[in-house]
Amino acid sequence: MTDRGDTGPEAGPDAGDADAGYWSGPWPGEDGGPRRLGVPADASPTPAIGAGAAVDVVSRTDPLVTMVVTRDPGQVYLLRNGMGADVTCSVEQIDPDTLATVADSGPLAGGPMWPGGLAAHANGSLYVVFGNHAHRLDAELRVLASAELPRHRPYNSFVILPDGTLVTKDFAGSLPGAPVAPEARVPCELVALEPDALTIVDRIALAEPSIARISSDGAHVYVVGDTSLLRVGWSRGFVADPGFRSPYRTEEGQTYGWDCVLALGAAWFLDNGDGSTNFDGTFRGKGVSTTPLQVIRVDLADGSVSTTAVCDAAGGLITNPPMVDVERRIVVGYDSGNGVMAAFDIADDGALTPRWRRDHDHAAHLLLLPGAGALVTGDHDRERMVEQVVVVDIATGFELARADTEGPLQSAVFPALGWDATVYWCSLSTVSRLRFG
């Protein structure tokens, strides 16, 4: 089984295994699970990908494709949504090879538009959070329960805790066509939903706004706030942890971080997230931060913060997390504004030293085939306006495989893993199935 990493503090009551609330398929939720490790959630082997491997690609174009989750063999589910100020979403079961629709939930109540989330729960149900609504579906996509969330703002996805509780958070950032000045951002709150009827069981106000998606490990929920990393405990209700608040924005011109990865006793994320609403099909040249973009490490035991620049140039921009390879002790960061990807070795004390760097126009969440050491990335070709999927050796940065999708937009969303190293790549406009030979 893949080593998915020791993340630090002792788990409290109702902790259990971090992934216990999820179905046991290869990719039951975004980033493979609540720690956002980007590796398969089950013990299924992932074949090696040799240099120059052939890639079989099937693509399907549909508006606003966010993510795929994979459950039992052959069960592939796709989350989509409409475009506008207040829109619906839908879930489709799609054929794992052709991507044709097998079943469709029909329109589900949504709200203000921002990419939501989909996950397969250990209880057998599928859950969706989009806009200011949550929905429970069965495997045939029949609606079992729905709930309106407290604030008329987008809730940007959720995590499932080991006891089955869903935790979600409202989004404090700018929306397309609706900018929010930093000083006007409103502090967010966590909301806990029981999984049967989606009844709210607890709410807790956070100390600051947050743009990032939340992460969790056992009884601990982590939130990358506008300026600090925050932690909230869970013991049949939220437990405030005011003693853990780690400021990471310490320089003039530095902007907020996005989602964090929980691995090797630390939270890992990237900063300089401001500028994402300048997206026009690519993030290249759209950053507004004046400090270099950094990999940020926050020690989960003492809250100490360390930083390492990915790229020395100004104008850095990201909207997603780094990759932490627990087995090889490598972290990979990227700068979508400047088109750079860089890997660093992680010392026992958490210090980073450069390992490799490449010019690479990546913006999406990352996926790792851990046994093969193969990192699945995007590389947007701005001249042809096509998203390419590129597999690189995480140890060397050497390119193993590359293939065009039919998507014209640079992906800022979620890939997923199926069976036998089949990858599903979503890029807002397009979903692609890639199989490596």
Backbone hydrogen bonds in HBPLUS format (Angstrom, degrees):
<---DONOR---> <-ACCEPTOR-->    atom                        ^
c    i                          cat <-CA-CA->   ^        H-A-AA   ^      H-
h    n   atom  resd res      DA  || num        DHA   H-A  angle D-A-AA Bond
n    s   type  num  typ     dist DA aas  dist angle  dist       angle   num
A0265-GLY N   A0006-ASP O   2.88 MM 259  6.06 139.3  2.04 131.6 141.0     1
A0020-ALA N   A0017-ASP O   3.10 MM   3  5.25 169.8  2.11 115.4 117.9     2
A0022-TYR N   A0019-ASP O   3.03 MM   3  5.63 167.6  2.05 123.7 127.6     3
A0122-ALA N   A0021-GLY O   2.83 MM 101  5.18 155.0  1.90 127.9 123.8     4
A0023-TRP N   A0120-ALA O   2.86 MM  97  5.41 163.1  1.89 134.9 133.3     5
A0041-ALA N   A0026-PRO O   2.95 MM  15  5.13 167.6  1.97 134.5 135.7     6
A0070-THR N   A0027-TRP O   2.83 MM  43  5.01 154.6  1.89 129.7 136.2     7
A0120-ALA N   A0028-PRO O   2.73 MM  92  4.95 157.3  1.78 148.8 156.2     8
A0032-GLY N   A0029-GLY O   2.95 MM   3  5.29 141.6  2.10 140.0 136.9     9
A0038-GLY N   A0031-ASP O   2.94 MM   7  4.49 145.9  2.05 145.9 139.0    10
A0036-ARG N   A0033-GLY O   3.08 MM   3  5.61 161.9  2.11 118.0 123.7    11
A0216-SER N   A0034-PRO O   2.94 MM 182  5.20 161.1  1.98 122.3 128.5    12
A0262-LEU N   A0035-ARG O   3.02 MM 227  5.03 164.2  2.05 142.1 146.5    13
A0368-LEU N   A0038-GLY O   2.81 MM 330  5.91 161.3  1.84 173.4 168.7    14
A0053-ALA N   A0050-GLY O   3.11 MM   3  5.44 133.2  2.34 143.5 137.1    15
A0052-GLY N   A0400-LEU O   2.73 MM 348  5.51 134.5  1.94 135.4 149.0    16
A0437-GLY N   A0054-ALA O   2.72 MM 383  4.98 170.0  1.73 146.9 150.5    17
A0056-ASP N   A0435-ARG O   2.82 MM 379  5.12 169.2  1.83 154.8 156.4    18
A0435-ARG N   A0056-ASP O   2.92 MM 379  5.12 152.7  1.99 142.4 151.3    19
A0058-VAL N   A0433-ARG O   3.00 MM 375  5.19 151.4  2.08 143.4 152.3    20
A0433-ARG N   A0058-VAL O   2.70 MM 375  5.19 161.1  1.74 157.2 164.0    21
A0060-ARG N   A0431-VAL O   2.85 MM 371  5.42 147.2  1.96 154.5 165.4    22
A0431-VAL N   A0060-ARG O   2.93 MM 371  5.42 161.9  1.97 157.6 162.7    23
A0062-ASP N   A0429-SER O   2.89 MM 367  5.51 147.3  2.00 137.9 148.1    24
A0064-LEU N   A0428-LEU O   2.65 MM 364  4.31  94.0  2.39 132.4 152.4    25
A0081-ASN N   A0064-LEU O   3.12 MM  17  5.67 143.2  2.27 144.9 155.9    26
A0065-VAL N   A0428-LEU O   2.62 MM 363  4.43 152.4  1.70 119.5 126.7    27
A0066-THR N   A0079-LEU O   2.99 MM  13  5.70 174.1  2.00 158.4 160.0    28
A0414-PHE N   A0066-THR O   3.43 MM 348  6.45 169.3  2.44 177.6 177.1    29
A0079-LEU N   A0067-MET O   2.93 MM  12  5.50 167.2  1.94 163.7 166.6    30
A0069-VAL N   A0077-TYR O   2.95 MM   8  5.37 150.5  2.03 144.5 153.9    31
A0077-TYR N   A0069-VAL O   2.94 MM   8  5.37 172.9  1.94 165.1 167.4    32
A0071-ARG N   A0075-GLN O   3.03 MM   4  5.41 162.8  2.06 152.0 157.3    33
A0075-GLN N   A0072-ASP O   2.80 MM   3  5.36 164.8  1.83 149.8 151.3    34
A0094-ILE N   A0076-VAL O   2.89 MM  18  5.64 159.2  1.93 152.2 159.3    35
A0078-LEU N   A0092-GLU O   2.74 MM  14  5.14 160.6  1.78 153.9 160.8    36
A0092-GLU N   A0078-LEU O   2.93 MM  14  5.14 158.4  1.98 145.7 152.9    37
A0080-ARG N   A0090-SER O   3.03 MM  10  5.47 169.2  2.04 162.9 164.0    38
A0090-SER N   A0080-ARG O   2.97 MM  10  5.47 154.4  2.04 144.4 143.7    39
A0082-GLY N   A0088-THR O   3.04 MM   6  5.87 161.2  2.08 168.7 165.0    40
A0087-VAL N   A0111-GLY O   2.99 MM  24  5.32 156.6  2.05 136.9 130.7    41
A0111-GLY N   A0087-VAL O   2.94 MM  24  5.32 143.4  2.08 149.6 154.8    42
A0089-CYS N   A0108-LEU O   3.07 MM  19  5.24 156.4  2.13 140.9 148.2    43
A0108-LEU N   A0089-CYS O   2.75 MM  19  5.24 154.1  1.82 160.1 163.1    44
A0105-SER N   A0091-VAL O   2.86 MM  14  5.39 161.9  1.90 166.1 171.1    45
A0093-GLN N   A0103-ALA O   2.89 MM  10  5.05 157.7  1.94 132.0 139.2    46
A0102-VAL N   A0093-GLN O   2.66 MM   9  5.30 170.1  1.67 158.3 157.2    47
A0103-ALA N   A0093-GLN O   3.26 MM  10  5.05 153.5  2.34 132.2 134.2    48
A0095-ASP N   A0100-ALA O   2.78 MM   5  5.29 156.9  1.84 150.4 158.1    49
A0099-LEU N   A0095-ASP O   2.97 MM   4  4.66 144.3  2.10 127.5 134.9    50
A0132-ASN N   A0110-GLY O   3.28 MM  22  5.99 152.2  2.36 114.4 114.5    51
A0117-GLY N   A0129-VAL O   2.85 MM  12  5.32 154.6  1.92 149.8 158.1    52
A0129-VAL N   A0117-GLY O   3.04 MM  12  5.32 158.3  2.09 142.6 147.5    53
A0119-ALA N   A0127-TYR O   3.04 MM   8  5.45 148.8  2.14 148.0 155.4    54
A0127-TYR N   A0119-ALA O   2.92 MM   8  5.45 161.5  1.95 158.5 164.6    55
A0121-HIS N   A0125-SER O   2.86 MM   4  5.46 163.6  1.89 170.8 175.9    56
A0124-GLY N   A0121-HIS O   3.05 MM   3  5.59 164.7  2.08 119.5 122.0    57
A0126-LEU N   A0137-LEU O   2.82 MM  11  5.01 165.5  1.84 145.1 150.1    58
A0137-LEU N   A0126-LEU O   2.76 MM  11  5.01 168.1  1.77 155.9 158.8    59
A0128-VAL N   A0135-HIS O   2.97 MM   7  5.14 155.6  2.03 144.1 149.8    60
A0135-HIS N   A0128-VAL O   2.87 MM   7  5.14 151.7  1.95 148.3 154.7    61
A0130-PHE N   A0133-HIS O   3.07 MM   3  5.69 158.2  2.12 156.7 163.6    62
A0133-HIS N   A0130-PHE O   3.07 MM   3  5.69 154.7  2.14 133.3 141.0    63
A0155-TYR N   A0131-GLY O   2.78 MM  24  5.60 139.9  1.94 138.9 142.5    64
A0149-LEU N   A0132-ASN O   2.72 MM  17  4.98 175.4  1.72 137.5 139.1    65
A0134-ALA N   A0147-ALA O   2.91 MM  13  5.28 155.8  1.97 152.4 159.0    66
A0147-ALA N   A0134-ALA O   2.89 MM  13  5.28 148.8  1.99 154.1 155.5    67
A0136-ARG N   A0145-ALA O   2.78 MM   9  5.06 161.8  1.82 153.3 151.4    68
A0144-LEU N   A0136-ARG O   2.72 MM   8  5.38 170.9  1.73 151.6 154.1    69
A0145-ALA N   A0136-ARG O   3.37 MM   9  5.06 152.7  2.45 132.7 131.8    70
A0138-ASP N   A0142-ARG O   2.95 MM   4  5.46 149.6  2.05 143.7 152.9    71
A0141-LEU N   A0138-ASP O   2.85 MM   3  5.12 159.2  1.89 117.3 120.4    72
A0171-PHE N   A0154-PRO O   2.86 MM  17  5.67 144.4  1.99 178.6 169.1    73
A0157-SER N   A0155-TYR O   2.94 MM   2  5.87 130.0  2.20 109.9  94.9    74
A0159-VAL N   A0167-VAL O   2.95 MM   8  5.43 150.9  2.04 148.7 157.8    75
A0167-VAL N   A0159-VAL O   2.91 MM   8  5.43 163.3  1.94 159.4 163.8    76
A0161-LEU N   A0165-THR O   2.81 MM   4  5.32 166.7  1.83 164.3 165.5    77
A0164-GLY N   A0161-LEU O   2.85 MM   3  5.34 163.1  1.88 125.3 128.4    78
A0166-LEU N   A0193-LEU O   2.96 MM  27  5.06 169.4  1.98 157.5 156.8    79
A0193-LEU N   A0166-LEU O   2.77 MM  27  5.06 161.2  1.81 150.7 156.9    80
A0168-THR N   A0191-VAL O   2.93 MM  23  5.37 160.5  1.97 153.0 158.9    81
A0191-VAL N   A0168-THR O   2.94 MM  23  5.37 158.4  1.99 151.1 154.3    82
A0172-ALA N   A0210-SER O   3.07 MM  38  5.47 154.3  2.14 143.2 145.4    83
A0175-LEU N   A0178-ALA O   3.21 MM   3  4.96 163.1  2.24 129.2 126.1    84
A0178-ALA N   A0175-LEU O   2.80 MM   3  4.96 164.6  1.82 133.3 133.4    85
A0184-ALA N   A0181-ALA O   2.80 MM   3  5.21 149.6  1.89 115.5 125.8    86
A0185-ARG N   A0182-PRO O   3.29 MM   3  5.49 166.3  2.31 107.4 111.5    87
A0188-CYS N   A0208-GLU O   3.44 MM  20  6.47 161.5  2.48 118.0 113.5    88
A0206-LEU N   A0188-CYS O   2.84 MM  18  5.52 164.1  1.87 156.0 152.4    89
A0190-LEU N   A0204-ILE O   2.92 MM  14  5.35 152.1  2.00 157.0 157.1    90
A0204-ILE N   A0190-LEU O   3.01 MM  14  5.35 151.9  2.09 145.5 150.6    91
A0192-ALA N   A0202-ASP O   2.89 MM  10  5.21 170.8  1.90 156.0 155.0    92
A0201-VAL N   A0192-ALA O   2.87 MM   9  5.62 161.1  1.90 143.9 150.4    93
A0194-GLU N   A0199-THR O   2.99 MM   5  5.62 161.2  2.02 156.1 157.6    94
A0198-LEU N   A0194-GLU O   3.13 MM   4  5.15 127.5  2.42 140.5 152.7    95
A0226-ASP N   A0209-PRO O   2.77 MM  17  5.49 138.1  1.95 155.6 148.9    96
A0215-SER N   A0222-TYR O   3.12 MM   7  5.25 162.9  2.15 148.8 153.5    97
A0222-TYR N   A0215-SER O   2.77 MM   7  5.25 170.0  1.78 149.4 153.0    98
A0217-ASP N   A0220-HIS O   2.91 MM   3  5.40 156.5  1.97 154.2 161.9    99
A0220-HIS N   A0217-ASP O   3.14 MM   3  5.40 156.0  2.20 120.2 127.3   100
A0234-TRP N   A0219-ALA O   2.84 MM  15  4.91 122.0  2.18 145.4 147.4   101
A0221-VAL N   A0232-VAL O   2.86 MM  11  5.23 169.9  1.87 160.1 163.5   102
A0232-VAL N   A0221-VAL O   2.92 MM  11  5.23 158.6  1.96 151.8 158.4   103
A0223-VAL N   A0230-LEU O   2.96 MM   7  5.08 165.1  1.98 138.9 142.6   104
A0230-LEU N   A0223-VAL O   2.80 MM   7  5.08 171.4  1.81 154.2 157.3   105
A0225-GLY N   A0228-SER O   2.69 MM   3  5.07 147.0  1.80 160.0 163.9   106
A0248-TYR N   A0227-THR O   2.92 MM  21  6.04 164.8  1.94 153.1 156.9   107
A0249-ARG N   A0227-THR O   3.41 MM  22  5.30 155.1  2.48 146.6 144.1   108
A0229-LEU N   A0246-SER O   2.91 MM  17  5.07 155.6  1.97 130.1 133.4   109
A0246-SER N   A0229-LEU O   3.03 MM  17  5.07 159.3  2.07 144.8 147.5   110
A0233-GLY N   A0239-VAL O   2.79 MM   6  4.56 154.5  1.85 158.3 149.5   111
A0239-VAL N   A0233-GLY O   2.86 MM   6  4.56 156.2  1.92 120.9 120.1   112
A0235-SER N   A0237-GLY O   2.81 MM   2  5.06 166.4  1.83 149.1 152.9   113
A0244-PHE N   A0241-ASP O   3.04 MM   3  5.79 166.0  2.06 122.5 126.9   114
A0254-GLN N   A0251-GLU O   3.24 MM   3  5.57 163.6  2.27 127.9 128.4   115
A0290-THR N   A0253-GLY O   3.09 MM  37  4.84 145.5  2.22 123.7 131.0   116
A0272-ASN N   A0255-THR O   3.09 MM  17  4.33 159.5  2.13 119.9 113.9   117
A0273-GLY N   A0256-TYR O   2.75 MM  17  5.33 149.3  1.85 151.3 161.4   118
A0258-TRP N   A0270-LEU O   3.31 MM  12  6.34 147.2  2.42 167.0 176.4   119
A0261-VAL N   A0268-TRP O   2.83 MM   7  5.05 159.4  1.88 145.4 150.7   120
A0268-TRP N   A0261-VAL O   2.83 MM   7  5.05 155.1  1.89 144.4 153.0   121
A0263-ALA N   A0266-ALA O   3.01 MM   3  5.58 152.7  2.08 159.6 165.7   122
A0266-ALA N   A0263-ALA O   3.04 MM   3  5.58 150.2  2.13 115.7 124.2   123
A0300-LEU N   A0265-GLY O   3.08 MM  35  5.81 172.1  2.08 140.6 142.2   124
A0267-ALA N   A0298-VAL O   2.89 MM  31  5.12 156.2  1.95 143.5 150.6   125
A0298-VAL N   A0267-ALA O   2.87 MM  31  5.12 160.4  1.91 150.7 157.0   126
A0269-PHE N   A0296-ILE O   3.05 MM  27  5.34 155.6  2.11 145.4 152.9   127
A0296-ILE N   A0269-PHE O   2.73 MM  27  5.34 172.0  1.74 174.4 172.7   128
A0271-ASP N   A0294-GLN O   3.35 MM  23  5.86 148.3  2.46 148.3 156.6   129
A0278-ASN N   A0275-GLY O   2.98 MM   3  5.57 162.3  2.01 118.7 123.5   130
A0279-PHE N   A0276-SER O   3.15 MM   3  5.74 159.7  2.19 118.7 121.2   131
A0410-GLN N   A0281-GLY O   2.90 MM 129  5.79 162.8  1.93 142.7 148.5   132
A0286-LYS N   A0283-PHE O   3.03 MM   3  5.30 157.0  2.09 138.4 133.5   133
A0285-GLY N   A0337-GLY O   2.84 MM  52  4.96 169.1  1.85 129.2 132.1   134
A0315-GLY N   A0289-SER O   2.79 MM  26  5.13 157.5  1.84 165.4 168.8   135
A0310-VAL N   A0293-LEU O   2.84 MM  17  5.84 165.3  1.86 147.8 152.0   136
A0295-VAL N   A0308-THR O   2.76 MM  13  5.23 162.9  1.79 158.3 157.5   137
A0308-THR N   A0295-VAL O   3.01 MM  13  5.23 144.1  2.15 141.7 152.0   138
A0297-ARG N   A0306-SER O   2.89 MM   9  5.27 172.2  1.90 161.9 163.6   139
A0306-SER N   A0297-ARG O   2.91 MM   9  5.27 154.6  1.97 150.0 157.9   140
A0299-ASP N   A0304-SER O   2.85 MM   5  5.28 159.4  1.90 156.4 160.6   141
A0303-GLY N   A0299-ASP O   2.76 MM   4  4.90 136.0  1.96 135.0 144.5   142
A0336-SER N   A0317-LEU O   2.79 MM  19  5.37 129.5  2.04 164.8 170.3   143
A0323-MET N   A0332-VAL O   3.04 MM   9  5.10 158.4  2.09 141.9 148.9   144
A0332-VAL N   A0323-MET O   2.78 MM   9  5.10 158.5  1.83 149.7 157.0   145
A0325-ASP N   A0330-ILE O   2.74 MM   5  5.14 165.5  1.76 168.2 169.7   146
A0329-ARG N   A0325-ASP O   2.79 MM   4  5.51 119.7  2.16 142.5 158.2   147
A0330-ILE N   A0325-ASP O   3.21 MM   5  5.14 152.2  2.29 132.8 140.6   148
A0346-ILE N   A0329-ARG O   2.91 MM  17  5.24 155.1  1.97 148.5 145.2   149
A0331-VAL N   A0344-PHE O   2.96 MM  13  5.37 159.0  2.00 151.9 158.7   150
A0344-PHE N   A0331-VAL O   2.85 MM  13  5.37 149.5  1.94 151.4 161.6   151
A0333-GLY N   A0342-ALA O   2.88 MM   9  5.49 157.2  1.93 170.2 170.7   152
A0342-ALA N   A0333-GLY O   2.91 MM   9  5.49 167.4  1.93 149.0 152.0   153
A0335-ASP N   A0340-VAL O   2.75 MM   5  5.18 155.2  1.81 155.6 159.3   154
A0339-GLY N   A0335-ASP O   2.80 MM   4  5.72 120.3  2.16 142.4 159.1   155
A0340-VAL N   A0335-ASP O   3.14 MM   5  5.18 158.7  2.19 135.8 142.1   156
A0360-HIS N   A0339-GLY O   2.88 MM  21  5.02 149.0  1.98 111.5 119.4   157
A0341-MET N   A0358-ARG O   2.93 MM  17  5.45 159.7  1.97 166.2 171.4   158
A0358-ARG N   A0341-MET O   2.88 MM  17  5.45 160.6  1.91 160.5 164.7   159
A0343-ALA N   A0356-TRP O   2.80 MM  13  5.24 165.9  1.82 151.8 155.3   160
A0355-ARG N   A0343-ALA O   2.82 MM  12  5.33 154.1  1.89 149.3 140.6   161
A0356-TRP N   A0343-ALA O   3.43 MM  13  5.24 156.3  2.49 120.0 123.9   162
A0345-ASP N   A0353-THR O   2.82 MM   8  5.30 152.2  1.90 160.6 160.2   163
A0353-THR N   A0345-ASP O   3.13 MM   8  5.30 147.6  2.24 137.4 146.7   164
A0347-ALA N   A0351-ALA O   2.85 MM   4  5.20 174.9  1.86 161.0 162.7   165
A0350-GLY N   A0347-ALA O   2.90 MM   3  5.05 161.5  1.93 111.4 116.3   166
A0380-HIS N   A0361-ASP O   2.99 MM  19  5.31 161.9  2.02 135.4 135.4   167
A0365-HIS N   A0413-VAL O   3.02 MM  48  6.08 174.5  2.03 165.9 166.2   168
A0376-VAL N   A0367-LEU O   2.72 MM   9  5.14 173.0  1.73 164.8 166.1   169
A0369-LEU N   A0374-ALA O   2.84 MM   5  5.10 170.0  1.85 153.9 157.1   170
A0373-GLY N   A0369-LEU O   2.87 MM   4  5.81 123.5  2.20 145.6 161.9   171
A0374-ALA N   A0369-LEU O   3.21 MM   5  5.10 151.9  2.29 140.3 139.3   172
A0373-GLY N   A0370-PRO O   3.13 MM   3  4.86 135.8  2.34  91.1 103.8   173
A0394-ILE N   A0373-GLY O   2.89 MM  21  5.62 173.0  1.90 162.2 164.3   174
A0375-LEU N   A0392-VAL O   2.81 MM  17  5.25 171.7  1.82 166.9 164.6   175
A0392-VAL N   A0375-LEU O   2.95 MM  17  5.25 159.3  1.99 146.8 151.4   176
A0377-THR N   A0390-VAL O   2.88 MM  13  5.25 160.6  1.92 151.5 157.9   177
A0390-VAL N   A0377-THR O   2.90 MM  13  5.25 160.0  1.94 135.4 142.1   178
A0379-ASP N   A0388-GLN O   2.83 MM   9  5.12 144.5  1.95 145.8 148.0   179
A0388-GLN N   A0379-ASP O   3.20 MM   9  5.12 147.8  2.31 117.1 126.0   180
A0381-ASP N   A0386-VAL O   2.90 MM   5  5.35 168.7  1.91 162.9 159.9   181
A0385-MET N   A0381-ASP O   2.73 MM   4  5.47 122.4  2.06 139.0 156.5   182
A0386-VAL N   A0381-ASP O   3.18 MM   5  5.35 149.4  2.28 135.2 144.1   183
A0387-GLU N   A0407-GLY O   2.75 MM  20  5.52 156.7  1.80 165.6 168.1   184
A0405-THR N   A0387-GLU O   2.99 MM  18  5.83 151.4  2.07 164.1 165.3   185
A0389-VAL N   A0403-ALA O   2.90 MM  14  5.49 159.8  1.94 163.9 165.6   186
A0403-ALA N   A0389-VAL O   3.00 MM  14  5.49 145.6  2.12 147.4 157.9   187
A0391-VAL N   A0401-ALA O   2.87 MM  10  5.12 161.6  1.90 141.3 147.2   188
A0400-LEU N   A0391-VAL O   2.74 MM   9  5.43 166.7  1.76 153.1 156.8   189
A0401-ALA N   A0391-VAL O   3.33 MM  10  5.12 156.4  2.39 133.9 135.4   190
A0393-ASP N   A0398-PHE O   2.83 MM   5  5.29 160.8  1.86 152.6 157.6   191
A0396-THR N   A0393-ASP O   3.22 MM   3  5.56 134.2  2.44 105.2 116.1   192
A0397-GLY N   A0393-ASP O   2.68 MM   4  5.16 156.7  1.74 160.4 163.9   193
A0416-ALA N   A0424-TYR O   2.86 MM   8  5.10 141.2  2.01 143.4 152.5   194
A0424-TYR N   A0416-ALA O   2.85 MM   8  5.10 169.0  1.86 146.9 149.9   195
A0418-GLY N   A0422-THR O   2.69 MM   4  5.01 169.4  1.70 159.6 158.7   196
A0422-THR N   A0419-TRP O   3.16 MM   3  5.44 140.3  2.32 104.2 114.9   197
A0423-VAL N   A0434-LEU O   2.89 MM  11  5.15 166.1  1.91 155.1 157.7   198
A0434-LEU N   A0423-VAL O   2.81 MM  11  5.15 168.8  1.82 158.7 162.4   199
A0425-TRP N   A0432-SER O   2.85 MM   7  5.08 157.1  1.90 143.3 150.8   200
A0432-SER N   A0425-TRP O   2.86 MM   7  5.08 151.5  1.94 140.4 150.0   201
A0427-SER N   A0430-THR O   2.87 MM   3  5.29 152.2  1.95 158.5 163.9   202
A0429-SER N   A0427-SER O   2.55 MM   2  5.48 145.6  1.66 109.4  97.4   203
